[in-house]
C-alpha cells in the first residue's frame, strides 16, 4: 500500500560535489552541493542550486563562474565538513588540506584532489524559493588521467570511487550493472 507524504525533494541519489568559487586565493571557497545536474548536451549545460544566505552565493553571483569538483569516498569527510562550515569563518582549502589549482578557462580554482573538474560559466540565475538556480554552460572539463581507460580514454567512475548523497546520508556508488542500451542490444 502506498502512503501519501508531503511534497519534498526525494530524487536520489545525487552527486555530492564541492563547488569551488572566487577569483583570488584570499577569497577561494568551497561549498558542498547536491542540488546539481545536467540540463543540456549541446551546448553542454548544468546547474547548481544554492541558498542566497550561503557565503559562496555572493561570490557565485559576482563572478558568474564556478567549478564542479566531483568527490570520492576518500574525500567524504572534507565534503561533509565543507557543507556544514561557512567560508566566512573558515579557509576551507587550508583547513581540509585541499589544493586549489588554476583552472584552464574560468577564474575559480579547480580542486586538485577531485578526479573530475567541470569548469562552468553562469548564463542565468533563477530565484526559485529556498534556493537560486545557477544555470551554466560547461566551458572545460579536466579529468585526472589515472581514472581514464587506457584504450577508450573514457572516465572510469567505478575506479574513481565517487561519492553520492541520498536523503541526508553519503554513499559510495554501487557495482556496474550495464551500459546505456544494454537491455536492447542485439545478441551475437
Secondary structure, DSSP 4 states (H G I P E B T S, - for coil): -------------EE-EEEEE-SSTTT-EEEEE--EEEEETTTTEEEEEE-TTSHHHHHHHHH-EEEEEE-BGGGHHHHHHHHHS-TTT--HHHHTT--EE--SSSSSPEETT-SEEEEEEEEEEEE-SSSEEEEEEEEEEEE-GGGB-TTT--B-HHHHTBEEEETTEEEE-------TTTTTPPP-
